């Protein structure tokens, strides 16, 4: 399953923010990646990345 570069950026940002703050919100991802809040919101709604792939990413 392929993942877009922006999807990778979201995953990495979520991981970094979660480790730093213990919780992650869309606004945090937007600030961390430099993407607009709307872009982050749309990507999360569309699930640009597969949820299982996301789980594996966080566990590794």
N, C-alpha and C positions, 0 to 999 in steps of 0.2 A: 504494500500500500504506500503510495507516495504522499508526501506532505509538502506543502508550499513553504517557501522561505519565510514568509510572514508567520506562518503557523509555527515554525521552529522558533522564531523570535518570541512569539507569545509563550510557548512552552518554557523557554529559558527564562524569560522574565518572571513567569509565575513561580518557577522553582526558586529563583534568586530572592524574590520578594517574600515567598513563604518562609524561606530559611532566615531571612533578615527580620521579618515582622511577626511570623507565625500565622498570618492570614493574608489573603490577597483579594483585592477588589479590582474590577475592570479599570477604574481610574488609576490605580497603581500601575497596571500593565501599560496603559496609555502613556503615563509619565516616564516609565522605565524604557519603553521602546521608541518613544517619539512619534508613534502613530496617533491619529486623532481618536478621541473618545468614541466617536461614531464608528470608525473602522474596527476598533476593538469590540464594540458591542455587536456589530454585524457578524464579525468572525466567530464570536462566541455563540451567537444564535445559530449560525450555519454549521457550527462545529467543523471548522476548517480542518481540524485534525480529529482523528478517530479517538473516542474516549478510552478504548483499550490501549491504544498506542500512548496516550497521555499517561495512563496508569503505569505502564512499563517504564516510560521516561522518568516519572517521579521516583520509581523504585530503584532505578539504576544509579 
